[in-house]
Amino acid sequence: MSNTSPSPALSHIDETGKARMVDVGDKANTQRTAIAQGGVRMSAAAFRLLSAANNAKGEVLGTARIAGIMAAKRCAELIPLCHSLPLSFAGIDFITDEAACSITVRATCRSDYKTGVEMEAMTACSIAALTIYDMCKAADKGIVLEQVRLLYKSGGKSGEWRAPDA
Protein backbone atom coordinates (compact mmCIF):
# COMPACT_ATOMS: atom_id res chain seq x y z
CA MET A 1 0.00 0.00 0.00
CA SER A 2 1.27 3.45 -0.88
CA ASN A 3 1.12 6.39 1.50
CA THR A 4 1.47 8.92 -1.28
CA SER A 5 -1.38 11.26 -2.01
CA PRO A 6 -2.04 12.89 -5.35
CA SER A 7 0.05 15.93 -6.15
CA PRO A 8 -1.68 19.22 -5.41
CA ALA A 9 -3.03 21.05 -8.43
CA LEU A 10 -3.90 24.67 -9.08
CA SER A 11 -7.69 24.75 -9.33
CA HIS A 12 -7.74 27.97 -11.37
CA ILE A 13 -5.50 26.57 -14.14
CA ASP A 14 -6.96 24.23 -16.75
CA GLU A 15 -5.22 21.24 -18.36
CA THR A 16 -3.75 23.51 -21.07
CA GLY A 17 -2.28 25.94 -18.52
CA LYS A 18 -4.85 28.71 -19.00
CA ALA A 19 -6.51 30.59 -16.15
CA ARG A 20 -10.14 29.64 -15.55
CA MET A 21 -12.91 30.15 -13.06
CA VAL A 22 -13.64 26.99 -11.08
CA ASP A 23 -17.06 25.48 -11.87
CA VAL A 24 -18.89 25.07 -8.55
CA GLY A 25 -22.25 24.24 -10.13
CA ASP A 26 -22.32 20.65 -8.87
CA LYS A 27 -21.13 21.45 -5.35
CA ALA A 28 -23.52 21.45 -2.41
CA ASN A 29 -24.07 24.52 -0.28
CA THR A 30 -22.34 24.08 3.08
CA GLN A 31 -21.69 26.39 6.01
CA ARG A 32 -18.23 27.88 5.49
CA THR A 33 -16.10 30.08 7.73
CA ALA A 34 -12.70 31.69 7.22
CA ILE A 35 -10.54 33.76 9.55
CA ALA A 36 -7.60 35.82 8.31
CA GLN A 37 -5.16 37.92 10.27
CA GLY A 38 -2.55 40.57 9.57
CA GLY A 39 -0.56 43.18 11.42
CA VAL A 40 0.11 46.90 11.25
CA ARG A 41 3.24 48.36 12.91
CA MET A 42 3.88 52.07 13.26
CA SER A 43 5.86 54.65 15.18
CA ALA A 44 4.97 55.47 18.77
CA ALA A 45 3.85 58.96 17.70
CA ALA A 46 1.45 57.57 15.08
CA PHE A 47 0.15 54.93 17.49
CA ARG A 48 -0.66 57.63 20.08
CA LEU A 49 -2.68 59.50 17.46
CA LEU A 50 -4.46 56.35 16.24
CA SER A 51 -7.59 56.73 18.33
CA ALA A 52 -7.22 60.30 19.51
CA ALA A 53 -10.42 62.30 19.32
CA ASN A 54 -8.63 65.02 17.38
CA ASN A 55 -7.44 62.73 14.59
CA ALA A 56 -7.93 64.79 11.43
CA LYS A 57 -9.47 61.86 9.50
CA GLY A 58 -11.85 60.63 12.18
CA GLU A 59 -11.89 57.45 14.25
CA VAL A 60 -9.33 55.20 12.59
CA LEU A 61 -10.31 51.69 13.68
CA GLY A 62 -14.04 52.24 13.15
CA THR A 63 -13.36 53.43 9.62
CA ALA A 64 -11.01 50.48 9.00
CA ARG A 65 -13.67 48.06 10.27
CA ILE A 66 -16.27 49.39 7.80
CA ALA A 67 -13.71 49.37 4.95
CA GLY A 68 -12.84 45.73 5.68
CA ILE A 69 -16.48 44.66 5.72
CA MET A 70 -17.13 46.51 2.46
CA ALA A 71 -14.08 44.83 0.89
CA ALA A 72 -15.31 41.35 1.86
CA LYS A 73 -18.62 42.10 0.14
CA ARG A 74 -16.81 43.20 -3.07
CA CYS A 75 -14.08 40.58 -3.23
CA ALA A 76 -15.25 39.16 -6.58
CA GLU A 77 -14.87 42.63 -8.13
CA LEU A 78 -11.23 42.80 -7.01
CA ILE A 79 -9.91 39.29 -7.62
CA PRO A 80 -10.69 38.18 -11.19
CA LEU A 81 -11.53 34.49 -10.68
CA CYS A 82 -13.35 34.72 -7.33
CA HIS A 83 -17.01 33.79 -7.28
CA SER A 84 -19.53 36.34 -6.14
CA LEU A 85 -21.04 34.76 -3.06
CA PRO A 86 -23.62 35.66 -0.44
CA LEU A 87 -21.99 36.44 2.88
CA SER A 88 -23.97 35.70 6.01
CA PHE A 89 -21.36 37.53 8.12
CA ALA A 90 -18.27 39.69 7.72
CA GLY A 91 -16.56 41.10 10.79
CA ILE A 92 -13.30 42.81 11.71
CA ASP A 93 -11.69 42.79 15.15
CA PHE A 94 -8.60 44.67 16.31
CA ILE A 95 -6.10 43.85 19.01
CA THR A 96 -3.91 46.82 19.90
CA ASP A 97 -0.50 46.41 21.48
CA GLU A 98 0.71 49.72 22.85
CA ALA A 99 4.17 48.39 23.79
CA ALA A 100 4.79 47.16 20.23
CA CYS A 101 2.94 50.09 18.59
CA SER A 102 0.98 47.55 16.56
CA ILE A 103 -2.53 46.52 15.67
CA THR A 104 -3.55 42.96 14.83
CA VAL A 105 -6.39 42.91 12.31
CA ARG A 106 -8.58 39.79 12.33
CA ALA A 107 -11.30 39.28 9.72
CA THR A 108 -13.99 36.60 9.92
CA CYS A 109 -16.33 35.74 7.05
CA ARG A 110 -19.15 33.19 6.84
CA SER A 111 -21.37 31.94 4.06
CA ASP A 112 -23.67 29.03 3.32
CA TYR A 113 -22.57 28.52 -0.27
CA LYS A 114 -20.75 26.27 -2.74
CA THR A 115 -17.28 27.78 -2.36
CA GLY A 116 -15.11 28.99 0.48
CA VAL A 117 -14.78 32.45 1.98
CA GLU A 118 -11.00 32.49 2.44
CA MET A 119 -10.47 35.21 -0.16
CA GLU A 120 -13.18 37.37 1.36
CA ALA A 121 -11.55 37.13 4.80
CA MET A 122 -8.06 37.83 3.42
CA THR A 123 -9.34 40.78 1.36
CA ALA A 124 -11.22 42.20 4.35
CA CYS A 125 -8.10 41.93 6.52
CA SER A 126 -5.88 43.55 3.88
CA ILE A 127 -8.21 46.47 3.20
CA ALA A 128 -8.76 47.14 6.91
CA ALA A 129 -4.96 47.27 7.36
CA LEU A 130 -4.56 49.51 4.32
CA THR A 131 -7.21 51.85 5.71
CA ILE A 132 -5.27 52.16 8.97
CA TYR A 133 -2.19 53.02 6.89
CA ASP A 134 -4.11 55.60 4.87
CA MET A 135 -5.50 57.30 7.95
CA CYS A 136 -2.19 57.33 9.84
CA LYS A 137 0.31 58.00 7.03
CA ALA A 138 0.45 61.74 7.78
CA ALA A 139 2.08 60.85 11.10
CA ASP A 140 4.27 57.98 9.81
CA LYS A 141 5.01 57.11 6.17
CA GLY A 142 6.99 54.05 7.35
CA ILE A 143 3.99 52.08 8.65
CA VAL A 144 4.46 48.38 7.94
CA LEU A 145 1.67 45.97 6.96
CA GLU A 146 2.72 42.39 7.61
CA GLN A 147 1.84 38.73 7.62
CA VAL A 148 -1.64 38.72 6.15
CA ARG A 149 -2.57 35.04 6.19
CA LEU A 150 -5.33 32.52 6.61
CA LEU A 151 -5.66 31.28 10.21
CA TYR A 152 -8.69 29.02 9.86
CA LYS A 153 -11.22 27.70 7.39
CA SER A 154 -14.07 25.24 7.66
CA GLY A 155 -16.68 23.74 5.37
CA GLY A 156 -16.69 22.23 1.94
CA LYS A 157 -14.97 19.11 0.66
CA SER A 158 -11.65 19.85 2.34
CA GLY A 159 -13.30 20.39 5.74
CA GLU A 160 -11.54 22.16 8.58
CA TRP A 161 -8.03 23.60 8.37
CA ARG A 162 -6.09 25.59 10.96
CA ALA A 163 -2.71 27.27 10.55
CA PRO A 164 -0.20 25.16 12.49
CA ASP A 165 0.80 28.03 14.77
CA ALA A 166 -2.65 29.57 15.17
N, C-alpha and C positions, 0 to 999 in steps of 0.2 A: 504494500500500500504506500502511496506517495503522500507526503505531507505538503507538497507544493500546491499553492493556489494559483488561479489564473493571474496573469500579469495585469496590473491596472491599466485601464484605457482612459483616454480623454473623451468624455461623453459628448463634447461639443465639436468633435472632429469626426467627419465621416470616413468611410473606408478608402476614399481617394485623397484624404488629407485636407479637405475643404471644411471651413467652419460651417456649422449648422445649428439650428435650434433643436433641442431634444424634444421628441414627440412624447408627450405625457398623456395622450388621449386614452390609452388603455389602463392607466394607473388608477387605483382607487383613492378617493379622498381619505386622508388620515390626519389626525391631530399632529401638528408639527410645531416644534419650538426651536429657536436658536438664540444663543447668547454670545455676543461679541464684546471684546474689551480692548481699550487702547489707553494711552497715557498722553498727558500734556505737561511738559516741564517748562518753567519760566523763571525769570529773575524774582528775587524777593520783593523788589519794588512793584513789579507787575502783579505778583500774587496778592500783595496788600490791597491793590486797587480793584482786584477781581470782583469783589462783591460790595464794594463801597457804594454808598447811596449816591455819591456825586460822580459816579462813572459816567463819562460823557455819552456813552452809547447805551446806557440803560443797564438793567440787571443781566449780567453776562450768562450765568448758568441757566436761568429761565429761558433766555433767548436760544441758547444752544440746545436745550431740551426740545423746544418746539421745532427748531431746524432739523434735528435728528429724526424726529417723528415724521416730519414732512418728507425727508429724504427716503425713509423706509417705504412710504406710500408711493414714491415715484421712482423706485429702483429700476424698473423695467425701461424707463425713459433714459436712464443714464448708462446702463450696461446692456449692450446690444442684444445678447442672446438670452437675457433673463425673461422669464414668463411674467406677465402681469398677473398678480394673484391677490385674492381678497385677504387682507390682514384682519384678524380678530383682535389683535393687540400689538401695539408698538410702544415701548417705553424706554426712557433714558434715565439712568441713575448716575450720580456723581459721588466720588469719595475724594475729599480734599485732604491733602497732607501738607500742613503748614511747614513742618520741618524740612521737607523735601521740595517745597514750592511746586507741588504737582497736583494734578487732578486725574483721577482714574475715571474714564468714561465707560459705562457698561450699558449696552443696548440689548433689549430682549424683544423678540418678535414671535408672534404665534399666528398660525393659520390652520384651517381645516381644509386642505387642498391636496392636489396631486403632486406637488413638488415642494421642496424644502424652502425655508426662509433664512438660510445662512447669509445669502447676499444682501437681503434686506437688513439684517442685523449688522453686518459689517459696514454697509453703506450708512446706516443710521449713526453708528459709532464714529465713523470717519468724518461725516458732515458736522456732527456735534463738536468734535475736536477742532475741526477747521473753523467753526463759528467762534469758539473760544479764542483761537489765534486771531481771527479778524477783529474781534472786539478788544483784544489786549495788545495788538501790535504797536499801537502808538506808544506804549510804555516799554515794549521789549520786542525788537525785530528778530531776536534770536530764540524765540519760543520753539521748542522741539516737540513734534508729534511723534509718538513711538509705539511700536509693538501692537498695532491693530491686528487682532487675530480672533479666530473662533475659539470659544471656551467650551461650548456645549451645543449639541443638536440632538433632537429626538424625532421619531416618526419616520414613516416611509419604509422602504425595503431594507435599508441599511440599519434601521433601528437607532439605538442610542449610541452617542459618541461623546467622550469627554476628553479635553486636552490632558495629557498625562500629568502636568504640573498644576492643573486647575483645582 
